[in-house]
């Protein structure tokens, strides 16, 4: 299988430094747009871990079926939308970009107070996953399991940024599955907009307030609705690095709730059909960062939210792979390689920060021809405005590869 996806939009935002093999210095724009800018700083419990050159974070891809399905054309084959948040135009990082909700893990997400709300036996299944990357296995000096704390982080950030509360009433049964909006309980759905705004402000200022909110509403974060999807670590060429756990949450319907952006980091929240998101990206109408493009293209393998849920529920039990791009400086642009690519160095020191690109004495096209296995994004000089995603490898842990966008469009047009 060979997958190649090409975009021609305004991707570059920073400079990638390096020297070609023939000694010529080079500075080219490289889209260091791998993750959201996370504003929280490391705190006491987190600082007890071994020091790392990045911050741990969590994000959640929320897929839900609209209650009224009015989409026409090729996008109509996809029966669900994704929650996307637009970053502030004035942001110093990823301005105007659409991202999934998420942020840096906080001491509040690791607080032992959560264990007073959860029943310990209800969390056992979440902590029995296998083949997990370090973000899940790091010792955080907390009694809250990593798999739980990361889910709480993603759910808390979703509430802060959009107003959506992914919670479960205390008196409802625990089950992994599609999150049912109507099962969130009247205590949650009846919260007024004014109360939501005030609580979001309080939680944003102090993550421990999320515990107090759940106590008040007699609920807990619905950690069982989230399943591991992927893990992205910002490449070493970045000055600020984030190790981000990507979760997937499937909902039975788009919530009819009081969702509003926080008007700080986020200025707009929208439910966007994944086909439409990529289509708008290709036409320059929507700005997406590389992991979002990659993951949306993977999600497009599934036309029904129920199929997406069933696939990842079984697949997540096999393990989760960490993606750390290694950035190669070619003669005419850069190649951002991912694990499994022929040019990917499994012995490379991924703990470095703010490094130069790795120079190669080939053009992008020459390197692609000389590589048996391709798992990469490519950016051409002079402006870096062409992004191509190429993948012909078999993904680990039963995962799917990004769809071939051109063939995907043609197949939908023929239906």
matplotlib code that plots the C-alpha trace (Angstrom):
import matplotlib.pyplot as plt

x = [0.0, 1.3, -0.4, 0.5, -1.4, -0.4, -1.4, -0.4, -1.3, 0.4, 2.2, 5.6, 5.9, 9.5, 13.0, 14.7, 18.5, 21.2, 24.0, 23.8, 26.3, 28.3, 28.8, 26.4, 24.5, 20.8, 17.8, 14.4, 11.0, 9.7, 6.2, 6.8, 3.1, 3.0, 0.9, -1.1, 0.7, 0.1, 0.2, 0.3, 3.7, 5.1, 4.0, 5.1, 4.0, 5.1, 8.6, 9.2, 9.4, 12.7, 13.5, 12.6, 13.0, 9.3, 5.9, 3.4, 0.0, -3.2, -5.7, -9.0, -10.4, -14.2, -16.3, -20.1, -23.0, -25.1, -28.8, -29.8, -27.7, -27.8, -24.5, -24.6, -21.9, -18.8, -18.7, -22.2, -20.6, -19.1, -21.9, -20.0, -18.2, -15.1, -14.9, -12.3, -11.3, -9.9, -7.0, -6.9, -5.7, -3.4, -1.7, 2.1, 1.8, -0.5, -2.7, -6.0, -5.2, -7.9, -6.9, -8.4, -9.1, -6.3, -3.5, -0.6, -1.2, -1.6, -1.2, -5.0, -5.3, -3.0, -4.6, -5.5, -8.8, -10.0, -9.8, -12.5, -14.8, -14.0, -14.5, -11.1, -12.4, -14.0, -10.5, -8.8, -9.4, -7.9, -4.6, -4.1, -3.2, 0.0, 2.7, 2.3, 4.8, 6.7, 4.0, 1.8, 4.5, 6.3, 6.4, 4.6, 4.6, 0.8, -1.7, -3.8, -2.8, -1.3, -4.0, -6.6, -4.8, -4.2, -7.9, -8.9, -6.5, -8.0, -11.6, -10.8, -9.1, -12.1, -14.4, -12.1, -11.8, -15.3, -17.7, -18.4, -18.5, -17.6, -18.8, -20.8, -23.3, -22.2, -25.3, -25.0, -23.2, -19.6, -19.0, -16.6, -18.4, -19.8, -20.5, -24.2, -25.0, -28.4, -26.8, -24.8, -27.6, -29.9, -27.5, -25.1, -27.4, -29.4, -26.3, -26.9, -24.6, -23.6, -22.7, -20.7, -18.8, -17.9, -16.8, -14.7, -13.0, -12.3, -11.1, -8.8, -7.2, -6.9, -7.3, -8.2, -11.6, -12.5, -12.7, -15.0, -17.2, -17.6, -18.5, -21.1, -22.7, -22.3, -20.4, -17.0, -15.0, -16.1, -12.6, -14.1, -15.4, -11.8, -9.5, -5.8, -5.4, -1.8, 1.1, 3.0, 6.3, 7.4, 10.6, 14.0, 14.2, 11.6, 12.5, 9.3, 8.5, 5.3, 4.7, 1.0, -1.3, -4.1, -7.3, -10.5, -14.0, -17.0, -20.4, -23.9, -24.8, -23.4, -24.2, -27.0, -25.4, -24.0, -20.7, -18.8, -15.1, -13.1, -12.3, -8.7, -6.8, -9.8, -12.1, -14.3, -15.5, -17.1, -18.2, -16.6, -17.0, -13.5, -13.8, -14.8, -11.9, -9.3, -11.1, -11.0, -7.4, -6.5, -8.3, -6.7, -9.9, -8.8, -5.5, -4.5, -1.3, 0.6, -0.6, -4.2, -3.9, -2.4, -5.0, -8.0, -6.7, -6.5, -10.0, -11.4, -10.9, -14.2, -17.5, -19.6, -18.8, -19.9, -17.3, -14.6, -15.5, -15.5, -12.2, -10.3, -11.8, -10.3, -7.1, -6.2, -5.9, -2.9, -0.8, 0.0, 2.9, 4.8, 5.5, 8.6, 9.4, 13.1, 13.6, 16.0, 17.3, 17.4, 18.7, 15.3, 13.3, 12.8, 11.6, 9.8, 10.3, 8.3, 8.9, 9.2, 10.5, 13.7, 15.5, 14.3, 17.2, 15.9, 19.1, 18.7, 18.7, 15.2, 15.9, 17.6, 16.0, 16.4, 18.7, 19.6, 17.9, 19.8, 21.4, 21.3, 23.0, 19.8, 16.8, 13.4, 12.6, 15.9, 15.5, 11.9, 13.1, 15.9, 13.7, 11.8, 9.6, 8.0, 6.4, 6.9, 5.7, 7.6, 8.0, 9.6, 11.7, 11.7, 8.6, 7.8, 4.2, 3.8, 3.1, 2.9, 2.1, 3.6, 3.0, 3.5, 4.3, 2.2, 1.3, 2.1, -0.6, -3.2, -3.6, -4.6, -2.6, -3.8, -6.0, -4.7, -6.6, -6.6, -7.9, -10.4, -11.9, -12.2, -13.8, -16.4, -17.1, -17.8, -20.3]
y = [0.0, 3.5, 6.6, 10.1, 13.3, 16.7, 20.1, 23.6, 26.0, 28.3, 25.9, 27.3, 29.2, 28.8, 28.3, 25.0, 25.3, 23.1, 22.5, 20.4, 17.5, 19.6, 22.3, 25.0, 26.6, 26.7, 28.2, 27.2, 27.6, 24.5, 24.2, 23.7, 23.4, 20.0, 20.8, 23.4, 25.9, 24.8, 27.6, 25.7, 25.4, 22.3, 22.0, 20.3, 16.7, 16.8, 18.1, 15.1, 13.0, 12.6, 15.9, 15.8, 18.4, 18.5, 18.8, 16.0, 16.7, 15.1, 15.8, 14.1, 13.6, 13.8, 12.3, 12.6, 12.1, 15.2, 14.9, 16.3, 15.1, 17.7, 17.2, 16.7, 15.5, 13.4, 14.3, 12.8, 9.3, 10.2, 10.2, 12.0, 15.3, 16.2, 18.9, 21.4, 24.6, 27.6, 29.3, 33.1, 35.2, 37.1, 34.0, 33.8, 30.1, 28.5, 31.6, 30.8, 27.1, 24.5, 22.0, 19.2, 20.2, 19.4, 20.8, 20.2, 17.8, 19.6, 18.7, 18.8, 16.0, 13.9, 14.8, 11.9, 13.7, 12.1, 8.7, 9.9, 10.4, 7.4, 3.8, 2.2, -1.1, 0.9, 2.1, -1.2, -1.9, 1.5, 0.7, -2.7, -1.6, -3.0, -1.7, 1.9, 4.7, 6.4, 9.1, 6.4, 4.6, 7.6, 7.6, 10.8, 10.3, 10.2, 7.6, 8.4, 6.0, 7.7, 6.4, 8.0, 11.3, 11.9, 11.2, 13.7, 16.2, 15.9, 16.1, 19.1, 21.0, 20.2, 21.8, 24.9, 25.5, 24.6, 24.3, 20.6, 18.4, 14.8, 13.4, 10.4, 10.8, 8.9, 6.8, 5.5, 2.2, 2.2, 0.9, 1.5, 2.6, 5.4, 8.4, 9.1, 12.7, 12.2, 10.0, 12.9, 13.6, 16.6, 18.1, 18.6, 19.6, 22.0, 24.1, 27.6, 29.4, 31.9, 29.1, 27.4, 30.5, 31.1, 27.5, 27.5, 30.6, 29.0, 25.7, 27.6, 29.5, 26.4, 22.8, 21.6, 23.4, 20.7, 18.3, 20.7, 21.1, 17.3, 17.1, 19.7, 18.0, 14.5, 13.2, 12.1, 12.6, 9.9, 8.4, 5.2, 6.9, 7.7, 5.2, 5.5, 6.5, 7.7, 9.6, 12.5, 13.9, 17.3, 16.8, 17.8, 20.8, 22.6, 24.9, 23.9, 20.3, 18.4, 14.7, 14.4, 11.5, 11.4, 9.9, 9.1, 9.7, 8.7, 10.2, 9.1, 12.6, 16.1, 17.6, 20.1, 22.0, 25.5, 25.2, 28.5, 29.2, 30.6, 33.8, 33.5, 30.7, 29.6, 32.0, 29.4, 25.9, 23.9, 20.4, 19.7, 16.7, 15.1, 15.0, 18.7, 19.6, 18.1, 19.6, 23.1, 22.6, 21.8, 24.9, 27.2, 27.9, 26.1, 25.9, 22.5, 21.4, 18.2, 15.7, 16.9, 16.3, 12.9, 11.8, 13.1, 11.2, 8.1, 8.6, 8.9, 5.1, 4.9, 6.1, 5.5, 6.6, 3.2, 1.6, 4.0, 3.2, -0.5, -0.5, 1.5, -0.2, -3.5, -1.9, 0.1, -3.1, -4.0, -0.9, 2.7, 3.9, 7.2, 9.3, 11.4, 13.1, 13.3, 16.3, 15.8, 18.7, 17.8, 19.9, 21.3, 21.1, 19.0, 15.5, 14.9, 11.1, 9.0, 5.5, 2.8, 5.1, 3.8, 7.1, 7.0, 6.4, 4.3, 5.2, 8.9, 10.8, 12.1, 13.9, 16.8, 20.3, 23.0, 20.9, 21.5, 19.4, 16.3, 17.1, 14.7, 15.0, 14.2, 16.0, 15.0, 13.1, 11.2, 10.2, 9.0, 6.9, 5.4, 4.6, 1.3, 2.3, 5.7, 7.2, 10.9, 14.4, 16.5, 20.3, 21.9, 25.0, 27.9, 28.6, 25.2, 25.6, 22.1, 19.3, 15.8, 12.8, 9.5, 6.2, 2.6, 0.9, -1.4, 0.4, -1.1, -2.3, -2.8, 0.8, 2.2, 4.4, 7.8, 7.4, 8.3, 11.6, 11.7, 8.2, 8.7, 11.7, 9.8, 6.9, 9.1, 10.9, 7.6, 6.4]
z = [0.0, -0.8, 0.5, -0.7, 0.3, -1.0, 0.4, -0.8, 2.0, 4.5, 6.7, 7.6, 10.9, 12.1, 10.7, 10.3, 10.5, 9.2, 6.8, 3.7, 3.3, 0.9, 3.6, 2.4, 5.3, 4.9, 6.7, 5.4, 6.9, 8.6, 10.0, 13.7, 14.1, 15.8, 18.9, 20.6, 22.7, 26.3, 28.9, 32.1, 33.9, 35.6, 39.2, 42.3, 41.7, 38.1, 39.1, 41.2, 38.0, 36.2, 34.4, 30.7, 28.0, 27.3, 29.0, 29.2, 27.7, 26.6, 23.9, 22.8, 19.3, 19.9, 17.1, 17.3, 14.9, 14.2, 15.3, 11.9, 9.1, 6.3, 4.6, 0.8, -1.7, -0.9, 2.7, 3.2, 3.4, 6.8, 9.4, 12.1, 12.9, 14.9, 17.6, 16.4, 18.2, 16.5, 18.2, 18.8, 15.9, 18.2, 19.6, 19.3, 18.4, 15.9, 15.3, 13.5, 13.6, 14.3, 16.9, 19.1, 22.7, 25.1, 27.2, 29.6, 32.6, 35.9, 39.5, 39.8, 37.3, 39.6, 42.9, 45.2, 45.8, 42.6, 44.3, 46.8, 43.8, 41.8, 43.0, 42.8, 41.3, 38.4, 37.3, 37.1, 33.4, 32.4, 34.1, 32.6, 29.0, 27.4, 25.0, 26.1, 25.5, 28.4, 28.9, 30.4, 32.5, 34.0, 37.8, 38.8, 42.5, 42.5, 43.6, 40.5, 37.6, 34.6, 32.3, 34.5, 35.1, 31.3, 30.6, 33.3, 31.8, 28.3, 29.7, 31.9, 29.0, 26.8, 29.4, 29.8, 26.1, 24.8, 27.7, 26.9, 30.1, 29.4, 32.7, 34.1, 37.0, 40.2, 40.2, 36.6, 35.7, 34.6, 31.1, 28.3, 25.1, 23.1, 25.4, 25.5, 25.8, 27.4, 30.1, 31.5, 33.8, 34.4, 37.0, 34.1, 31.3, 33.4, 34.4, 33.2, 30.8, 33.4, 35.8, 33.1, 32.3, 36.0, 36.5, 33.4, 34.7, 38.0, 36.5, 34.1, 37.1, 39.2, 37.9, 41.4, 40.9, 38.4, 41.4, 43.2, 40.1, 39.8, 43.5, 43.1, 40.1, 41.7, 38.7, 37.6, 34.4, 31.9, 31.6, 30.3, 27.1, 26.1, 24.5, 23.5, 19.9, 19.4, 21.0, 19.4, 20.8, 19.3, 17.3, 18.6, 16.3, 18.4, 21.3, 23.2, 23.2, 24.2, 24.7, 24.0, 24.5, 21.9, 23.0, 21.0, 22.3, 20.3, 21.2, 20.1, 19.1, 18.8, 22.2, 22.3, 25.0, 25.8, 24.0, 23.7, 23.2, 26.1, 24.2, 25.4, 23.7, 21.7, 19.7, 18.0, 18.5, 15.7, 14.8, 11.4, 9.1, 8.7, 4.9, 4.9, 7.3, 4.8, 1.8, 3.4, 4.4, 0.8, -0.5, 2.1, 4.0, 7.2, 9.0, 10.5, 12.1, 11.0, 13.7, 13.1, 9.4, 9.9, 12.4, 10.5, 7.4, 9.5, 10.9, 7.3, 7.0, 8.9, 7.4, 10.6, 14.1, 15.4, 13.2, 14.4, 18.0, 17.6, 15.7, 18.4, 21.3, 20.2, 18.7, 21.8, 23.8, 21.6, 22.4, 21.4, 19.4, 20.0, 16.9, 17.1, 13.8, 12.7, 10.4, 7.4, 5.5, 1.8, -1.1, -2.0, 1.3, 4.3, 5.1, 8.4, 8.9, 11.3, 12.8, 10.1, 7.4, 5.7, 6.7, 10.3, 12.8, 15.7, 17.7, 17.4, 20.7, 20.9, 24.3, 22.6, 22.2, 19.6, 17.3, 13.7, 11.0, 9.9, 6.5, 3.6, 0.2, -1.8, -3.1, -1.6, -4.8, -4.8, -1.1, -1.7, -4.7, -2.7, 0.3, 0.4, 3.3, 3.4, 6.5, 6.2, 5.6, 3.0, 2.6, -0.4, -0.8, -1.2, 1.0, 2.4, 1.3, -0.1, 2.5, 1.3, 3.6, 2.3, 3.9, 2.7, 6.0, 8.1, 11.3, 14.7, 17.2, 14.5, 13.6, 10.2, 7.9, 6.6, 3.6, 0.1, -0.2, -4.0, -4.4, -1.5, -3.3, -6.5, -4.9, -3.2, -6.4, -8.1, -5.4]

ax = plt.figure().add_subplot(projection="3d")
ax.plot(x, y, z, "-o")
ax.set_aspect("equal")
plt.show()
